[in-house]
Amino acid sequence: MSVSHPVQTSIETKMNAQLVLSHLEVINESHMHSVPPNSETHFKLVVVTDAFEGKRSVARHQIVYKILADDLAGPVHALALHTYTPAEWNQANASAPASPQCLGGSKADRL
């Protein structure tokens, strides 16, 4: 039996519905943080689209935030964004930087 991933699926669906994408990666990084098993709270998105052409990083992020507003107001606690035009993606050798390890610790560690 497979595990359901409703938040990840929601993100993928919304991004594909709102942008013409060359590439999309929605990576659940919740396991790297102090959250219960099978959580969907921390995500890394790699988004490649012509819609980012001529836009600075902040404007690109605002586009994604608008698309995912409901998810960000609810289940998603953290979102790491890596946004590229197709040309930038090719220059980056079709790879985004690795995410750093969480240094926040657990709430129990602070008691």
N, C-alpha and C positions, 0 to 999 in steps of 0.2 A: 504494500500500500504506500503510495507516495504522499509526501507531506505537502499540504496546501500552502501557497505563498500569496495570499490575497493582496498584500500591500505592494509587493514587487510586481505582481501582475497588473495592478492598478496603475503603477508608475509607467510600466511599459506601454500599456494601452493608451494612456493619456498622451504620452510623448509621441507615439506613432500617429495618433489622431490629429495632433496639432501641428506637427512639423514633418516636412519631407526629409527623412533621415538617410544619410549615407551609411551611418553606423551608430548603434546604440548598445551600450553595456550598462546593465543595472545590476550592481553587485551588492549583495547583502553583507555588510561588514559588522553586523550586530554581534557576532560571536567574538569579535575582538574587544568587546566592551563589557562592562559589568551589568549585564542584563540577563534575564531568565533564558534558558535554552529555547531555541526556535523563535526568538524575537525578530521582529521586523521594524527596527527603530533607527538603524544607522546604515546609510547607503552611500555608495560611490557610483556616480553616473559619468559615463563617457559619452558625450553627445557630439556627433559630427553632422553638420548640415550647412548647406549654402545660405540658410537664413542668417547665419552669423557673419557673413561677409560684410566687411566695413564696420563692424561693431566691436567696441572694446569689451573687455572681460565683464565689467559691471553690467552692461546692457545685455550681454548674453545670459548672465546669471538671472537677471530680472525676467527675461523671457521664460526661463525654466521655472523660476519661482511662481510666476503667474499661472503656468500650466498646472503646477503641483500644489497650488495654494491649499486645497482641502487636505491633502496628505500632510503638508507641513503644519497645518493647524491641528492635526490629530495625531496619528500614530508615528509619524516620522520625526525623530528627535534631532538627527544630524544628517546633512547631505553634503558630500564632497563632490564638487563639480569640476569636470575637465571638459572644456568646450572648445571645439575646433571647427574650422572650415575644412572641406576635403583636402585642399592644398596643404594646410597646416598639419593635418593628420598624416598625410604622406611624408611631410618633412620630419615628423616625430616618429617615423618608422612604424606607424600604426600601433602605437602603444602609449599608454598614459603612465604617469609616475605611480610607483607603489605607495600605498597609504602607510603613514607612520603608525607605530604601535600606540595604543591608548595608554596614556600615563595618568589617567584620572583615578585609577583604583576603584575600589568598591566603597559604598557608603559605610559598610561594616568596618572597613579599615580605619575610618576616621572617628569611630566611637571610642 
